[in-house]
């Protein structure tokens, strides 16, 4: 029985005992003065009625082909699930039971990976052969999805293909407006130096990080050309929610790393993909 209802019952019982004791006292005691009858106004008490937990309607389990088509639609269009929604899951709104229902309909299982500070962490994976591997991690607290992150490992031979076009920079900027900030990092370790670009969309509680190689990098060059819409992308990580868990490390802000402003960058991402290029200043990176 809920605590609030138990307290109401205890209070009602306590009040009843007082009334009975008072009545008994009036019957046995001899009054010294006869008072006129007093009308007593009895205020009706409210009894809380427990509500049943809403159980989400079970979604039909899709066939493997249907599940692939639906996930591909999320990756390429995603028009029915705007950030911070991801595959039908919205942090701080979707319950864990609803999330399990969504993944079960796609033929995916959630497995608990860890627990700490009254939070539990669950993960699931989806694999498209020779294309992309997706790992989704949920943070669950009080049966509600608190945060969500999704990592996409893009196979190298498909790194330049936008099978994940719904999360490409030009799509996100067209859909949500210019990002709050953009920053970059360079990984100079050989034999595979890398770069990363992080876009922050604070208006929809989303961060997205792209990691790729550095093609044609010259050690003695003072600039590095990047073409985000055509360069190879090997890894993508997406964070949804206003309290992201393990967000990307702080990089060099766009304004320091390039000669662009946020507005310049946003406009450039709307240009012809082969011309949407700019230079990183090598001197800006330690």
N, C-alpha and C positions, 0 to 999 in steps of 0.2 A: 504493500500500500504506500503511495507517495507520502512524503514527509508532511506536505502541506495539509493533506486530508486527515492524517493522523492527528495533527495539531488541532484541527477544527473539531474532531470528535472529542479530544481531551478537553478542549475549552467548553464545548456544549455540556459534557458530563459534569464538569466542575461547576458550571452555572446552575445546572439542575439540582446539584447537591445543596448549593447555597439557598436556592428557592425553597427546597424541602425543609431545610433546617429553619429557615425564617418562618415558614408556615407552622412548623411544629411549635416554635417558640410562641407565636401569636395565639395558638390554641391553649397552651398550658398556663400561660402567664395571665395574671389578673390585671387588666389595665386600670390605671388611676384616673384617666380621663377618657370619655367617650368621644371619639372624633368622627366627623362626618365621613361617609364613604368616599374614597378617593379612586377615581378612574385610573387604571393603569394601562399605559400604551405599550403594547408588546410589539417589538420590531421583529419581523420575521428574519430568521437566520438564513444565510446562503450556504448551501451545501455544494461543494465542488464535485463535479462529475469527471472522473478520469477519462481522458481521451485515448483512443487506441492509436498506437504507432502506425503511421502510414507506411504501407509496404508497397514499393514501386511495382508497377505492372511489369511482369517478366517480358523481356524483349525476345522475339523469335530468334533461335539459333540459325545463323546464316550458313550456307554451304561455303566451302573453301573458296569457290569462285566468287560468290557474292561478297564474302568478307574482303577478298582482294580488291574487288571493284570499289567497295565503300572506302577502304583505306587509301586507295589510289586517288579517290575523289577528295579525301581530306588533304592529301599531299599536294594535289595539283590545283584545287580550287578552294576548298574549305569555306564556301560561302555561307554555310548554315551553322558555323561554329566560330564566331568572331572572338578574338582575344579579350580576356584571358581564358577563353574556352579552348580546350584541346580535346578533340575526338569526343565531344559531348560532355566533357568534364570541366567544371568551373570551380576553381579554389574558393573556399568559404561558402559555397552554395551546394555543391554536389555531396551527397552522403556517400560513405564507403560502400553501403549496400547498393546504391545506384551505380557506382563505379564498377563494382563487381558484375552487376547486371550488364553494363555496356560491354565490358571486356568478354564476358561469357558469350554474348551474342556474336562476337567476332571470332570465337573459338580460342580466346586467350585466357590464361590463368594468372592470377596474382599470387605471388609468393612473398611472405614476410621475410625481410632481409635483416632488420635490426629494430631495436626499440630503445628509447632514451627520453628522459624528461617528459613522461606522459604522452609521448608520441611514438607511433609505430610507422615503419617504412615498408612499403611493398613495391615490387617490381614485376614487370612483364616484358617480353620481347616479341618482336615481329620481324620476320626475315623474308625479304624478297630476293630470290636467288639471283646472283650476279648483278645486283642492283644496289640494295640498301638494307641495312640492319638497324632496327629501331629499339632502343631500350627506354622504357617509361618508368619513372620512379614517383611514387605518391607518398606524401607525408600526411598521416592521418592522426587527428586529435579529436577526442570526444565524438567519434563516428562521423566527422566531417573532413573532407579533403582540404587540408590547409595550404599546401603548395604542390606544384607538379613540375617535373623537369623531364625533358625528352632528349636523348642523345641519338644522333643519326650518323652511322658509319657508312659513308658513301664509297663504294668500290672504286678503285683508282681508274679503271677503264671507263667508268661512267661519271667521273668527277666533273666534267664540263657539261653534262646533260642535266637539265633542270627537271628531273622527275619529282622534285620537291618544290615546284614553282610557287606553291602557296606561301612558302617561307623565304622566297628570294627577295632581296632588298627592294627592287622596284615594285613588287606586289605589295609588300608591307607598307611602303611609303604611300602608294596610291590608296591603300585601304585605310590607314590610320593617321596619315599626315606625316610631317617631318619628324624624325626621332628627337628625343630630348637631348641626347648626346651620342657621339660616336667616338670610339677610341681604338687604338691599334697596338699590337705587340709584334716584335720580331724575335724569332728563335734562330740563332745563328749557328747552332750546333751542326756539325757535319755528320754524316754525308747528306742529310736531308734538311736544309734550313727551311723554316716555315714562317708564315705570318698569320696573324689573326685580326679580325675586325669584329667589334661588338657594337650592336645597335640597341639603344635603350628607348623603349616606348613607355614612358611613365604614365601616360594618359590611359593605357589599357593594361598596366602591370605586366609588361612582357619585356624580356631581354633575349636577344638572339646572338649567338657567337658563331662565326664562320672561321674555319681553320683550313689553310691550304699551303701548298708549296710556294717557293719563290722561283718562278721560272725566269731564266735569263739574268739572275742576280750577278752583278759584277762587284767583286770585293773592293775595287778602287773607285766605284761610282759613288757620287754623293747624293744620288736620288734613286728611288726604286719605283718603277711604274706598276700600278695596280689597276686591273680592270675587273671589278667585283662581279660583273654580270657575265663575264666569259672566262675568267680564271678558274682553274681547277679547284674544287672544294672537296676536301677529304672528310671533314667532320663538321657537324652542325649540332649545337646544343641550344635548347630553348628552355627558358624559365618562365613559368606562369604563376602569378600571385604577387601580392604586395610585400611578402616576406620571403623572398627566394632563399632556398637552402644552397649553400656553397655557390654563390654567384661568381661570375668570371673575375679574375684578378684585374686590378686597375691597370689600364694601359695608358698610352700617350694620347691626349685629347686630339681630336681632328684638327683643331685650330693650330696646335703646335706641330703636329706631324705633317701637315699639308699647308697649302696656301688657301684652303677652302673654308667657308663658313658652313654651318649646318644647312642654311638655306641653299647655298651653292651646291652642296653635296646632294641634297634632296632633288634639286632640279636636274643635276647630272644623271642621277639614277633613272630619270624618266626619259632620257635621250636614247638614241640608237645604241643597242647593247655593245656594238663594236667600237663606239666612240665614248662610252661612259668610263673613261680612264682618268687617272690623276697620279701624282707622284708623292711618295713618302720621302721626307727629308732624312737621310741617313744620320745626320748629325743629331737629330732629335731623340735617337734611340741609344741607350747606354750599351 
